[in-house]
Amino acid sequence: MCQIYANADAIVYESRTRSLRIHNVLTTIRLENLFWDVLTEMSAREGLSTNEFITKLHDELVERRGEAPNFASFLRVCCLRYLSVLAGRLDAARTSAPATPALHAVN
């Protein structure tokens, strides 16, 4: 089973640093490429740019917690929770799908 993960293309776990503005404050965030890809997907579902989406997440975190410590880790957890919800929906769809009718031979 480890081969599934160990054979991953190295580009997905290489880190990339991006600069963005959160309320006119220039900041840099360093994440692995796979997390950037998931954030891009999440933001597209929300109809926002990736930077707008990250700013929205930052604002919601600050509103709830009063600060945004270790924001890069928070973004990683958001991505994992998003993927977990998607996986749960796929599993639910599979288990609730109607059974395929049996094929009968006609003689």
C-alpha positions in Angstrom: 0.0 0.0 0.0 2.8 2.4 0.7 3.7 2.3 -3.0 0.6 4.3 -3.7 2.0 7.2 -1.7 5.7 6.6 -2.2 5.2 6.7 -6.0 3.6 10.1 -6.0 5.2 12.6 -8.4 7.7 14.7 -6.4 6.2 17.9 -7.7 3.1 17.5 -5.6 5.1 17.5 -2.3 7.6 20.2 -3.3 6.9 23.4 -1.5 6.1 26.7 -3.2 6.0 30.1 -1.6 3.4 32.6 -2.8 3.1 36.2 -1.9 -0.4 37.7 -1.4 -2.0 40.6 0.2 -4.4 40.2 3.1 -6.0 43.6 3.8 -3.1 45.4 2.1 -0.5 43.6 4.1 1.9 41.6 1.9 2.5 38.2 3.3 4.1 35.0 2.1 2.7 31.5 2.5 4.7 28.4 1.9 2.7 25.2 1.1 3.3 22.0 -0.8 2.0 22.2 -4.4 -0.8 19.7 -3.7 -2.2 22.0 -1.1 -2.1 25.0 -3.5 -4.0 22.8 -6.0 -6.7 22.0 -3.5 -7.0 25.6 -2.4 -7.4 26.5 -6.1 -10.2 24.0 -6.4 -11.9 25.2 -3.2 -11.8 28.8 -4.3 -13.2 28.0 -7.7 -16.2 26.3 -6.0 -16.7 29.5 -4.0 -16.4 31.6 -7.1 -13.4 33.4 -5.7 -9.8 33.8 -6.7 -7.3 31.8 -4.6 -6.1 35.0 -2.9 -9.7 36.1 -2.2 -10.5 32.7 -0.8 -7.4 32.7 1.5 -8.3 36.2 2.7 -11.8 35.0 3.5 -10.4 32.0 5.5 -8.0 34.3 7.3 -10.9 36.7 8.2 -13.1 33.9 9.5 -10.3 32.5 11.6 -9.5 35.8 13.1 -13.2 36.5 13.8 -13.5 33.1 15.5 -10.1 32.9 17.3 -9.0 36.6 17.6 -5.8 35.8 15.7 -4.4 33.6 12.9 -1.4 31.7 14.4 0.3 29.2 12.2 -1.9 30.1 9.2 -0.1 27.8 6.8 -1.0 24.8 9.0 -4.6 26.1 9.2 -4.7 26.1 5.4 -3.4 22.5 5.2 -6.1 21.4 7.7 -8.8 23.2 5.6 -7.6 21.3 2.5 -7.7 18.0 4.3 -11.1 18.6 5.8 -12.4 19.6 2.3 -11.0 16.4 0.8 -12.5 14.4 3.7 -15.9 15.9 3.1 -15.7 15.1 -0.6 -14.6 11.5 0.1 -17.5 11.1 2.5 -19.9 12.3 -0.2 -18.5 9.9 -2.7 -18.8 7.0 -0.3 -22.4 8.0 0.5 -23.2 8.2 -3.2 -21.8 4.8 -3.8 -23.7 3.1 -1.0 -27.0 4.8 -1.9 -26.8 4.1 -5.6 -29.5 1.7 -6.8 -28.3 -1.9 -7.5 -27.7 -2.8 -11.1 -30.5 -5.1 -12.3 -29.5 -8.6 -13.0 -29.1 -9.6 -16.6 -31.2 -12.5 -17.7 -30.4 -14.7 -20.6 -33.2 -15.0 -23.1 -33.7 -18.4 -24.6 
